[in-house]
Amino acid sequence: MSDRVYNFSAGPSMLPLSVLEQAASEMTNYRGSGMSVMEMTHRGKIYQAIFDEVKADLRRVMSVPESHEILFMQGGATFQFAAVPLNLMGENGTADYAVTGNFAKLAAKEAKKYGNVNIVASTEETNNTTIPTQDELKLSDNASYFYYCANNTIYGTEWNYVPETKAPIVCDMSSNILSKPVDVSKFGVLYAGVQKNMAPAGMAVVIIDKALAGKELPYTPTIMNYKTMIDKDSMYNTPPCYTIYMLGLTLKWVEENGGVAGMEKLRNERSSMLYNFLDESKLFKGAAEKAARSGMNVTFRTGNEELDALFVKEATAKGFANLKGHRNTGGMRASIYNAMPVEGVKALVDFMKEFEAKNG
Ligand SMILES: *Cc1c(COP(=O)(O)O)cnc(C)c1O
């Protein structure tokens, strides 16, 4: 452990050490099979058992109701920016999009290729430091679906409520899935690229109300078709076998640590430690409005670009990796997903205090 750093990367990001160690111990010979999970056929009994268990574990951990199917799809979260409108928009359809950051903006732009996009709210005017209230959403009457991004990874803002809409809700939860309990029954489709809080990159988990499948536009690529993926249990082609196995190890870890309720407790501990410090600091300032603060990505700055750069440099040397903010925002960002130990955040805050004492 001593040679590992506290990695504050926004993604791909930290995985629990015990998960990595278990993967390492099973790497060359998975439980007496004589081969690695990455070497075995996805059509065999051993892999099918892994796959079924991961799905069952995810269903239990997230309390996914029987009305919803769990899919594992390649192409990360960005693949879903196209898959969502292709499957749900309908011919000459309209979809409502709340644009509260870069990823929602990219999703809305992609959706425009396939139908009408109604921007129900945009936080561009506040530099995406805010989240709209329910009253501020200018919802349309005839939307095929309402789309939002639950946690804005780049700007460090997070929706603390699920909007109420007539249309089915589609939600990008890439950067806050498994960090707190979610009522899955409220969502038509929720999805997450797995590299923030679940597994190595290369896949999205998609949880879909089965009643919404089968309405895809006629030119929808087969590989993007939710109905096909449901019918083939995510094995229309070779699934990302090893990533799914890794997700399984992470889910066991989540359950051992109190499930999503346990994750929420840890999340609150980590984020309040950082935000409390930012609120009393004379040097560092939180970037997001208080009411919109993310429990996963904490954005902050000193207000002086040279000092920001010095901070990132000195932090890196002390073993706090990847604190530089996104190129769109500048400043700093500490991504504190499930696998970040509370001690990592405590050590970071101690270092920030030291830095402030020297440079404040
Ligand atoms: C990282 C991220 C994405 C992009 O994920 P890819 O897997 O690279 O496509 C999309 N949405 C959110 C909220 C993210 O955090």
The ligand as an ORCA input file, in Angstrom:
! r2SCAN-3c Opt
* xyz 0 1
  C     -16.921     10.462    -17.598
  C     -18.317     10.807    -17.924
  C     -18.858     10.606    -19.204
  C     -18.044     10.071    -20.339
  O     -17.756      8.740    -20.158
  P     -17.061      7.864    -21.314
  O     -17.110      6.487    -20.729
  O     -15.687      8.401    -21.508
  O     -17.884      7.966    -22.539
  C     -20.188     10.916    -19.401
  N     -20.948     11.423    -18.415
  C     -20.456     11.645    -17.183
  C     -21.334     12.216    -16.127
  C     -19.125     11.352    -16.907
  O     -18.644     11.581    -15.668
*
